[in-house]
């Protein structure tokens, strides 16, 4: 195995490890927000207002956590490694894009 393929496989495993925690951290943020809101409602006798607020704050924290984890696993400007096809052939190249002028017509 070459150094480059070992480096790619290490990066892929690191990304997979980071992404495997996304679901648990999202649910944990929701539960914590709900629980804290529920405890504050019980302590302050405010009804379900703080429970609902805590749920939505937990939802926002969970979405933010998912965004941060995914952006760390796939930094901007990088593309995931190309996967070889089942027969071992390299992936097909896409044809170059044809320029379009202001009217939407293809330039020749």
Long-range contacts (C-beta under 8 A, 24 or more apart in sequence): 8-81, 12-81, 14-73, 15-73, 15-74, 18-69, 18-72, 18-73, 19-69, 19-70, 19-73, 21-69, 22-65, 22-66, 22-69, 22-70, 25-62, 25-65, 25-66, 25-69, 26-62, 26-63, 26-65, 26-66, 27-62, 28-62, 29-58, 29-59, 29-61, 29-62, 29-65, 30-55, 30-58, 30-59, 30-62, 31-58, 32-58, 33-57, 33-58, 33-59, 33-61, 34-58
